[in-house]
């Protein structure tokens, strides 16, 4: 039989309401969860196996917490809340205290009689809050079999491979400048404007001298991935470009190198998914006999 969990939240405090809204459906798989959003405790508070107060001000408003026989605990969401609640000494009676930072958990452990003071951060929906699609650009003429020589299909395939390798983390899209030689040739100012919309520039040519587009992209502040053609060695030794082999895998790897910090951050944020955060709460509840 599932144990009974009461979460005391808040409809008016967005951060608290958001946390409770994400945690409830996950926790409800393991225990029967009820949510109460009042400023004080509900009249049937004593009927629950565990009372988890997510609104710290409730601790100060309702002295009944100190007299509860069931397991109860509170979230400490800020230093200001901590200083206000600490004066009441009610936290000495708490079965557990969850600090939203390591500092708050440490303060609770050092200044109260509670023996279960833990750090559990907030979570985040990393699918809803995800980076925009990153544009991988190329500038040039596609006529007269130029596309094959310039490796345009390699870049397109590299973007597709990157998206498979980093699905759920980052997504890229190949874009070409809007010129259509010879019917439409872009002015320098139009090309400069195109570079501003890109996230990275890729040169996959079979051969170059001193690539104008590579220099233009660099001057525009873009990271550049390039095959080992033309004056790539001069640019590479100065740390200006990412040199790669002229293969789909090589180009995809170069793009990943450019975005390695973004990829790392996105991977780390998986640790902050609401599912992972709920697991930490469940471990705490299990320790308390739930």
C-alpha positions as CSV (number, residue, x, y, z in Angstrom):
1,X,0.0,0.0,0.0
2,X,1.3,3.4,-0.9
3,X,2.3,5.8,1.9
4,X,0.5,9.2,2.2
5,X,2.6,12.2,1.3
6,X,1.3,15.8,1.8
7,X,3.1,18.6,0.0
8,X,2.4,22.0,1.3
9,X,3.0,24.4,-1.6
10,X,1.8,27.8,-2.9
11,X,-0.3,28.9,-5.8
12,X,1.1,32.5,-5.6
13,X,4.8,31.8,-5.4
14,X,5.8,30.8,-8.9
15,X,9.0,29.0,-8.0
16,X,7.3,26.8,-5.4
17,X,4.3,26.1,-7.6
18,X,6.5,25.2,-10.5
19,X,8.6,22.8,-8.4
20,X,5.6,21.1,-6.9
21,X,3.9,20.8,-10.3
22,X,6.9,19.0,-11.8
23,X,7.5,16.7,-8.8
24,X,4.0,15.6,-8.0
25,X,3.4,13.3,-11.0
26,X,6.7,11.6,-10.6
27,X,6.4,11.1,-6.8
28,X,2.8,10.0,-7.2
29,X,4.1,6.8,-8.8
30,X,5.6,5.8,-5.5
31,X,3.2,7.3,-2.9
32,X,-0.2,8.9,-2.7
33,X,0.5,12.6,-3.1
34,X,-1.8,15.4,-1.9
35,X,-1.0,19.0,-2.5
36,X,-2.2,21.8,-0.2
37,X,-1.5,25.4,-1.2
38,X,-2.8,27.3,1.9
39,X,-0.7,29.5,4.1
40,X,-1.2,27.2,7.1
41,X,-1.7,23.5,7.4
42,X,-4.9,21.6,6.5
43,X,-7.0,20.2,9.3
44,X,-6.2,16.6,8.5
45,X,-2.4,17.1,8.5
46,X,-2.0,14.4,11.1
47,X,-3.3,11.7,8.8
48,X,-0.3,11.7,6.5
49,X,2.8,9.6,6.8
50,X,5.0,12.5,5.7
51,X,4.4,16.2,5.4
52,X,6.8,18.1,3.1
53,X,6.5,21.9,3.4
54,X,7.8,23.6,0.3
55,X,6.6,27.0,1.4
56,X,9.0,27.9,4.3
57,X,6.7,30.7,5.6
58,X,4.2,28.0,6.6
59,X,6.7,26.9,9.2
60,X,6.5,30.2,10.9
61,X,2.7,30.6,10.5
62,X,1.7,27.2,11.8
63,X,3.2,26.1,15.2
64,X,1.3,22.8,14.8
65,X,4.3,21.5,12.9
66,X,6.4,21.3,16.1
67,X,3.7,19.1,17.7
68,X,3.2,16.6,14.8
69,X,4.0,13.0,15.4
70,X,4.3,12.2,11.8
71,X,7.5,12.8,9.7
72,X,7.8,16.3,8.5
73,X,10.3,18.6,6.9
74,X,10.8,21.9,5.1
75,X,12.6,23.4,2.1
76,X,15.0,26.2,2.7
77,X,15.0,28.3,-0.5
78,X,17.1,31.3,0.4
79,X,19.3,32.9,3.1
80,X,16.6,35.4,3.9
81,X,14.0,32.7,4.5
82,X,16.6,30.8,6.6
83,X,17.2,33.7,8.9
84,X,13.5,34.3,9.4
85,X,12.6,30.7,10.1
86,X,15.7,30.0,12.3
87,X,14.5,32.5,15.0
88,X,11.4,30.3,15.6
89,X,13.5,27.2,16.6
90,X,10.7,25.1,15.0
91,X,13.3,23.5,12.7
92,X,14.8,21.7,15.7
93,X,11.8,19.5,15.6
94,X,11.9,18.8,11.8
95,X,12.6,15.3,10.6
96,X,14.4,16.6,7.6
97,X,15.5,19.9,6.0
98,X,16.2,20.3,2.3
99,X,18.5,23.2,1.4
100,X,18.3,24.5,-2.2
101,X,22.0,25.2,-2.0
102,X,24.9,23.5,-0.2
103,X,25.3,26.6,1.9
104,X,21.7,26.4,3.2
105,X,22.0,22.6,3.9
106,X,25.2,23.3,5.8
107,X,23.6,26.1,7.8
108,X,20.7,23.9,8.8
109,X,23.1,21.1,9.8
110,X,25.2,23.4,12.0
111,X,22.5,25.4,13.6
112,X,19.6,23.1,14.2
113,X,19.0,19.8,16.0
114,X,17.8,18.2,12.8
115,X,19.9,15.2,11.7
116,X,18.7,14.9,8.1
117,X,19.9,18.1,6.4
118,X,20.4,17.5,2.7
119,X,21.1,19.5,-0.5
120,X,18.7,19.0,-3.3
121,X,18.6,21.7,-6.0
122,X,15.7,22.7,-8.2
123,X,15.2,20.9,-11.4
124,X,14.6,22.1,-15.0
125,X,12.7,20.9,-18.0
126,X,15.6,20.8,-20.4
127,X,13.3,19.9,-23.3
128,X,11.3,23.0,-22.9
129,X,14.4,25.1,-22.1
130,X,16.6,24.1,-24.9
131,X,19.0,26.1,-27.1
132,X,17.9,27.3,-30.6
133,X,19.0,25.4,-33.7
134,X,22.5,26.4,-34.6
135,X,23.2,27.4,-38.2
136,X,26.1,25.8,-40.1
137,X,26.9,28.1,-43.0
138,X,28.6,28.1,-46.4
139,X,29.0,30.8,-49.0
140,X,29.7,30.2,-52.6
141,X,28.6,29.2,-56.2
142,X,26.9,25.9,-56.8
143,X,27.1,26.0,-60.6
144,X,29.5,24.2,-62.9
145,X,30.0,21.2,-60.6
146,X,31.3,23.5,-58.0
147,X,29.2,21.9,-55.2
148,X,31.2,18.7,-55.3
149,X,34.5,20.5,-55.4
150,X,33.5,22.7,-52.5
151,X,32.1,19.7,-50.5
152,X,28.6,21.1,-49.9
153,X,27.1,17.6,-49.7
154,X,29.7,16.6,-47.2
155,X,28.7,19.5,-45.0
156,X,25.0,18.7,-45.3
157,X,25.7,15.0,-44.4
158,X,27.9,16.1,-41.5
159,X,25.1,18.2,-40.1
160,X,22.7,15.2,-40.3
161,X,25.3,13.0,-38.6
162,X,25.9,15.6,-35.8
163,X,22.1,15.7,-35.2
164,X,22.0,12.0,-34.7
165,X,25.0,11.9,-32.5
166,X,23.8,14.7,-30.3
167,X,20.0,14.2,-30.4
168,X,18.4,15.9,-27.4
169,X,21.4,18.0,-26.8
170,X,22.0,20.3,-29.8
171,X,20.7,20.5,-33.3
172,X,22.3,22.2,-36.3
173,X,21.0,23.2,-39.7
174,X,22.9,23.8,-42.9
175,X,22.3,27.1,-44.6
176,X,23.7,28.6,-47.8
177,X,23.9,32.2,-48.7
178,X,20.9,33.3,-50.8
179,X,23.0,34.0,-53.9
180,X,22.2,32.2,-57.2
181,X,25.1,32.8,-59.6
182,X,24.9,34.3,-62.2
183,X,21.3,35.6,-61.9
184,X,21.8,36.9,-58.4
185,X,25.2,37.9,-57.0
186,X,25.3,39.2,-53.4
187,X,27.0,42.5,-52.5
188,X,29.7,42.5,-49.8
189,X,27.2,44.0,-47.3
190,X,24.7,41.3,-48.0
191,X,27.2,38.6,-47.4
192,X,28.3,40.3,-44.2
193,X,24.7,40.3,-43.1
194,X,24.5,36.5,-43.9
195,X,27.5,35.7,-41.7
196,X,25.8,37.4,-38.7
197,X,23.0,34.8,-38.7
198,X,25.5,31.8,-38.5
199,X,26.8,29.9,-35.6
200,X,29.7,28.3,-37.4
201,X,31.2,28.4,-40.9
202,X,32.5,25.3,-42.6
203,X,34.9,25.1,-45.6
204,X,35.0,21.6,-47.0
205,X,36.8,22.4,-50.2
206,X,39.0,20.0,-52.1
207,X,41.4,22.9,-52.8
208,X,41.8,26.6,-52.0
209,X,44.4,29.3,-52.1
210,X,43.6,31.7,-49.4
211,X,39.9,31.3,-48.9
212,X,38.0,34.6,-48.9
213,X,35.0,33.1,-47.2
214,X,37.1,31.6,-44.4
215,X,38.7,35.0,-43.7
216,X,35.4,36.8,-43.9
217,X,33.8,34.4,-41.5
218,X,36.7,34.7,-39.1
219,X,36.5,38.5,-39.3
220,X,32.8,38.2,-38.6
221,X,33.6,36.5,-35.3
222,X,32.6,33.0,-36.3
223,X,34.3,29.8,-35.4
224,X,35.5,28.1,-38.6
225,X,35.8,24.4,-39.4
226,X,38.0,23.8,-42.5
227,X,39.5,21.0,-44.5
228,X,43.3,21.1,-44.8
229,X,43.4,23.3,-47.9
230,X,45.0,26.6,-48.8
231,X,46.5,28.5,-45.9
232,X,44.8,26.4,-43.3
233,X,48.1,25.6,-41.6
234,X,48.9,29.3,-41.1
235,X,45.4,29.9,-39.6
236,X,45.5,26.7,-37.6
237,X,48.9,27.4,-35.9
238,X,47.4,30.7,-34.7
239,X,44.4,28.9,-33.3
240,X,41.9,30.5,-35.7
241,X,40.4,27.4,-37.3
242,X,39.5,23.8,-36.5
243,X,41.2,21.7,-39.2
244,X,39.4,18.4,-40.1
245,X,39.6,15.6,-42.6
246,X,37.5,15.9,-45.7
247,X,35.0,13.3,-44.6
248,X,31.5,13.4,-43.2
249,X,32.7,12.1,-39.9
250,X,35.6,14.5,-39.8
251,X,33.5,17.6,-40.4
252,X,30.8,16.4,-37.9
253,X,33.6,16.0,-35.4
254,X,34.9,19.5,-36.1
255,X,31.4,21.0,-35.6
256,X,31.2,19.1,-32.3
257,X,34.6,20.5,-31.2
258,X,33.3,24.0,-31.8
259,X,30.2,23.4,-29.7
260,X,31.9,21.2,-27.1
261,X,31.1,23.6,-24.2
262,X,27.5,23.9,-25.2
263,X,27.3,20.1,-25.5
264,X,28.9,19.6,-22.1
265,X,26.5,22.0,-20.4
266,X,23.5,20.3,-22.0
267,X,24.8,16.9,-20.8
268,X,25.3,18.2,-17.3
269,X,21.8,19.7,-17.3
270,X,20.4,16.2,-17.6
271,X,21.5,15.7,-13.9
272,X,19.0,18.5,-13.1
273,X,16.0,16.9,-14.8
274,X,12.9,16.7,-12.6
275,X,13.1,12.9,-12.8
276,X,16.7,13.0,-11.4
277,X,15.7,15.5,-8.7
278,X,12.6,13.4,-7.7
279,X,15.0,10.4,-7.3
280,X,16.9,12.4,-4.6
281,X,13.6,13.2,-2.8
282,X,12.6,9.5,-2.9
283,X,16.0,8.4,-1.5
284,X,15.4,10.9,1.4
285,X,11.8,9.6,2.0
286,X,13.1,6.0,2.0
287,X,15.7,6.9,4.6
288,X,12.9,8.4,6.7
289,X,10.9,5.2,6.5
290,X,8.5,6.1,3.7
